[in-house]
Amino acid sequence: MSDTLQHKFADPHRSVCFVGTTPPKASTEEMQMQEIAERLLARLDTLEYDGLIVYDIQDESSRIDTPRPFPYMETRDPRDYSRLLSQKSGKPIITYKSVAQRDRADFEHWLEQSWNEYGVRNLVLVGSPSSEGDIKLSLSEAYTTLQEHQHPFHLGGVTIAERHSVKGNEHERLLGKMGNGCEFFVSQAVYNAQATIDLLTSYARSCKEKGLTPQRIILTFTPCGSAKTLEFMQWLGISVPEATRYRILDAEKPLAESIRICQNNLEQILDACLPLGLPLGLNIESLTNRKTEIDASIQLYQLLKATLDLRLAERQLCHNL
């Protein structure tokens, strides 16, 4: 499956679209987890999607002083859910792994076990949410460990446009991660189109200057249907411009308005960044377990995939004429 995903990622003329999900809470029994997986895949049954992304949810309270709007709940091992979804869907799964909690020896064992027992092939490593606390393994050390490991994981990294807005160097972090073996990147949820455009433009220019082939950037989008979800998004560090917040909060149908905003943001990004030769993809997630927002994420997926596919087809047509 990794080869299939890598083959798709290597073709800049095609879209690559994913659905993001989180493992069930830690107390979930095996049979119940199977039922949850089956419900998820039934919702996705009418969609054309290339795979699923399974997150490794961590307690990020050390990153920010304000209380978490939704309580943190420990989940099942993401590999459990990844293996189950892979078996039931036949689709490639990208599995996230937070590395700070284990030392190098533990991480090496985790890699061996992940490959042999869980069938993990596509992997995104995530560092500590802050420099505070007990960090047993840094992200750079984890990359080194992985490079020296015997199994050829298809490695991806996280990119956060908000960091670029503040520090102006996120594109350099992407280049560094490419040097550490990252072959694709998944963004934080996009609600600030200009921040993403600035990052992608800097990344494309730097790749061109250095003679490097830009790697696939998978843009994450999520619907927002309430003030509570909006508060959670901002707690997570997602940049939501003031006018966008009011558009959602004051709308008669906040979910529908958030979907319109996401489509408009994607169109702005495509206008600015497709001419730069960047291979893009999509990842659609729901940040809450509210049924209305989960249903809206399916509608959002259909709309944004159609938008991206149309733009890519138009671009290819113009190129061929």
C-alpha positions in Angstrom: 0.0 0.0 0.0 2.9 2.4 0.7 4.1 2.0 -2.9 0.6 2.9 -4.1 0.5 6.0 -2.0 4.1 7.0 -2.9 3.2 6.5 -6.6 0.2 8.8 -6.2 2.2 11.4 -4.4 4.8 11.4 -7.1 2.3 12.5 -9.8 1.9 16.3 -9.4 -1.0 16.4 -11.8 -3.4 14.4 -9.7 -5.1 15.2 -6.4 -4.5 13.1 -3.3 -7.3 13.3 -0.8 -7.7 11.9 2.8 -10.1 11.8 5.6 -8.6 12.5 9.1 -9.9 10.7 12.2 -8.9 10.0 15.8 -8.8 6.6 17.6 -11.6 5.8 20.0 -11.1 6.6 23.7 -8.8 4.3 25.6 -11.6 2.4 27.4 -13.2 1.2 24.1 -13.4 -2.6 23.8 -12.2 -4.3 20.6 -15.7 -5.1 19.4 -16.9 -1.6 20.0 -13.9 -0.2 18.1 -14.8 -2.4 15.2 -18.3 -1.0 15.2 -16.9 2.6 15.3 -14.7 1.8 12.4 -17.5 0.3 10.4 -19.7 3.4 11.0 -16.9 5.7 9.8 -16.3 3.7 6.7 -20.1 3.5 6.0 -20.2 7.3 6.0 -17.3 7.4 3.6 -18.8 4.8 1.3 -19.9 7.2 -1.4 -16.6 9.2 -1.4 -13.6 8.7 -3.6 -10.7 9.0 -1.2 -7.1 7.8 -1.3 -6.7 6.9 2.4 -7.2 7.8 6.0 -5.1 9.7 8.5 -5.2 8.5 12.1 -4.0 11.1 14.6 -2.0 10.5 17.8 -3.9 12.7 20.2 -1.8 14.2 23.0 -2.5 16.4 26.0 -1.3 19.8 24.8 -2.1 21.8 27.9 1.6 22.6 28.4 1.5 24.6 25.1 -1.1 27.1 26.3 -2.3 28.7 29.6 -6.0 28.7 28.8 -8.1 25.6 29.6 -8.9 23.1 26.9 -12.5 23.8 25.7 -13.1 20.0 25.3 -11.6 17.7 28.0 -8.6 15.7 26.9 -9.3 12.0 26.7 -6.7 9.3 26.2 -7.3 7.2 23.2 -6.5 3.7 22.0 -3.1 3.2 20.4 -3.4 4.8 16.9 -1.8 1.7 15.4 -4.8 -0.4 16.7 -7.2 1.8 14.8 -4.9 2.1 11.7 -4.6 -1.6 11.4 -8.4 -2.1 11.7 -9.2 0.7 9.2 -6.7 -0.7 6.8 -8.2 -4.2 7.0 -11.8 -3.0 6.7 -11.2 -0.4 4.0 -8.3 -1.8 1.9 -7.0 1.8 1.8 -3.6 3.1 2.8 -3.5 4.6 6.3 -1.2 7.4 7.4 -0.5 7.0 11.2 0.7 9.8 13.4 3.2 9.2 16.2 4.1 11.6 18.9 7.7 10.9 19.8 8.5 12.9 22.9 7.3 10.3 25.5 9.8 7.5 24.6 13.5 7.3 24.6 15.5 6.1 21.6 15.5 2.4 22.5 11.7 2.5 23.1 11.2 4.3 19.8 13.3 1.7 18.0 11.1 -1.0 19.5 8.0 0.9 18.5 9.2 1.1 14.9 9.9 -2.6 14.7 6.6 -3.5 16.2 4.7 -1.0 14.0 6.1 -2.5 10.9 5.8 -6.2 11.7 2.7 -6.4 13.9 0.6 -3.4 12.9 1.5 -3.1 9.2 2.3 0.6 9.5 3.9 1.9 6.3 3.0 5.6 6.1 4.1 7.6 9.1 4.0 11.2 10.4 6.2 12.0 13.4 5.2 14.8 15.7 7.4 16.4 18.3 6.5 17.8 21.8 3.7 20.4 21.7 6.0 22.7 23.8 9.6 22.9 25.1 8.2 22.4 28.6 8.0 19.0 30.4 9.8 15.7 30.2 10.9 15.3 26.5 12.6 11.9 26.2 13.2 12.1 22.5 13.3 15.2 20.3 11.8 15.2 16.8 15.3 15.5 15.2 16.5 12.5 17.2 13.5 10.6 16.1 14.3 11.4 12.5 17.8 10.2 13.0 16.6 7.0 14.6 14.2 6.4 11.7 16.9 7.0 9.1 19.1 4.4 10.7 16.2 1.9 11.1 16.0 -1.1 8.7 12.4 -0.6 7.5 11.6 1.9 4.7 8.7 3.8 6.2 7.0 6.4 3.9 7.6 9.4 6.1 5.7 12.6 6.3 5.8 15.7 8.5 3.5 18.4 9.9 3.5 22.0 8.7 1.9 24.9 10.5 1.4 28.1 8.5 0.7 30.1 11.7 4.4 29.5 12.7 5.4 31.1 9.4 3.3 34.1 10.1 5.1 34.6 13.4 8.7 33.6 12.6 8.8 33.6 8.8 10.9 30.4 8.7 8.4 27.5 8.4 9.6 26.9 4.8 13.1 26.3 6.2 11.7 23.8 8.6 10.1 22.0 5.6 13.4 21.9 3.8 15.1 20.6 7.0 12.4 17.9 7.3 12.9 17.0 3.6 16.6 16.5 4.5 15.5 14.1 7.3 13.5 12.0 4.8 10.0 13.6 4.8 8.3 12.9 1.4 5.0 14.8 2.2 3.6 17.3 4.7 0.2 17.6 6.3 -0.9 21.1 7.3 -2.8 22.2 10.4 -6.4 23.1 9.6 -6.6 26.1 7.3 -8.8 29.1 8.1 -6.3 31.8 7.1 -5.7 31.5 3.4 -3.1 34.2 3.2 -0.9 32.6 5.9 -0.9 29.4 3.9 -0.2 31.2 0.7 2.8 33.0 2.2 4.2 29.7 3.5 3.7 27.8 0.3 5.2 30.6 -1.8 8.3 30.8 0.4 8.6 27.0 0.2 8.3 26.9 -3.6 10.8 29.7 -4.1 13.3 28.1 -1.8 13.0 24.7 -3.5 13.5 26.4 -6.9 16.6 28.3 -5.6 18.1 25.1 -4.3 17.2 22.9 -7.2 14.9 20.7 -5.1 11.6 19.1 -6.1 8.9 20.3 -3.8 7.1 17.6 -1.8 3.4 17.0 -1.6 1.6 19.4 0.7 -1.7 18.0 2.1 -4.0 20.9 3.2 -6.3 20.2 6.1 -9.8 21.7 6.3 -12.5 21.2 8.9 -16.0 22.5 9.3 -17.0 24.7 12.3 -20.6 24.9 13.5 -20.5 26.5 16.9 -18.7 29.0 19.2 -17.4 26.1 21.2 -15.8 24.5 18.1 -14.4 27.9 17.1 -12.9 28.3 20.6 -11.3 24.8 20.4 -9.8 25.6 17.0 -8.2 28.8 18.4 -7.0 26.8 21.4 -5.3 24.4 19.0 -3.5 27.3 17.5 -5.5 27.5 14.2 -5.4 31.1 12.9 -9.0 32.4 12.3 -9.1 36.0 11.2 -11.6 38.2 13.1 -13.9 38.8 10.1 -14.0 35.0 9.5 -15.0 34.4 13.2 -17.8 36.8 12.9 -19.0 35.4 9.6 -19.3 32.0 11.2 -20.8 33.1 14.5 -23.3 35.6 13.0 -24.5 33.3 10.2 -27.9 31.8 10.2 -26.3 28.5 9.4 -22.8 28.5 10.8 -21.8 25.1 9.4 -22.8 26.0 5.9 -21.0 29.3 6.2 -17.8 27.6 7.4 -18.0 25.3 4.4 -18.3 28.3 2.1 -15.3 29.9 3.8 -13.2 26.7 3.4 -14.0 26.5 -0.3 -13.1 30.2 -0.8 -9.9 29.7 1.1 -9.0 26.7 -1.0 -9.7 28.6 -4.2 -7.4 31.5 -3.1 -4.6 29.0 -2.3 -5.0 27.2 -5.6 -5.0 30.5 -7.5 -1.8 31.6 -5.9 0.1 28.3 -5.5 -0.8 25.9 -8.4 1.2 28.1 -10.8 4.2 27.6 -8.5 4.3 23.9 -9.4 3.5 22.7 -5.9 1.8 19.3 -5.7 -1.2 19.7 -3.3 -3.6 17.4 -1.6 -6.5 17.5 0.9 -7.3 16.2 4.3 -10.8 16.7 5.7 -11.5 16.2 9.4 -14.1 16.9 12.0 -12.6 18.4 15.2 -15.6 17.2 17.3 -17.7 14.1 17.6 -20.9 16.1 17.0 -23.0 14.4 14.3 -23.8 17.7 12.5 -20.1 18.5 12.2 -19.2 15.0 11.1 -21.9 15.1 8.5 -20.7 18.5 7.4 -17.1 17.2 7.0 -18.4 14.7 4.4 -20.1 17.5 2.4 -16.9 19.6 2.8 -14.8 16.7 1.4 -17.0 16.4 -1.7 -17.0 20.1 -2.4 -13.2 20.6 -1.9 -12.2 17.5 -3.8 -14.3 18.6 -6.7 -12.8 22.1 -6.5 -9.2 20.8 -6.5 -9.8 18.2 -9.2 -11.4 20.8 -11.5 -8.5 23.2 -11.1 -6.0 20.5 -11.7 -7.9 19.4 -14.9 -8.1 23.0 -16.2 -4.4 23.5 -15.5 -3.5 20.3 -17.3 -5.7 21.2 -20.3 -4.1 24.6 -20.6 -0.7 23.0 -20.4 -1.5 20.4 -23.2 -3.0 23.0 -25.6 
